[in-house]
Amino acid sequence: MKRHVEFTERAGRLRDCLPPDDRQDLMRLVNEIAEDPYGPDTHLAYINDEVTRSVWCESVKVDYVVTWWTVVVVDADDYDAERGFNVV
């Protein structure tokens, strides 16, 4: 079951400011999360919190919260040492 995706203000600003290629990478990862938020590549962001998860794929990192119908992207970043780090 694909869940609805929402972005916090911080994550939404980053998504909107990224160059198109980086935005595609981020959105591809977010779509994978929406399909299976508990997938094998994901892990718990905190040991004692079952709903806050994190995933890292290539240079994109996404922290998110899983609810029954929604995945809320709390934080996202695109780490690229050659170009520097994104600051929101």
Buried (B, 14 or more C-beta within 10 A) or exposed (E): EEBEBBBBEEBBEBBEEBEEEBBEBBBEBBEBBBEEBEEEEBEEBEEEEEEBBBBBBEBBBBBBBBEEEBBBBBBBBBEEEEEEEBEB
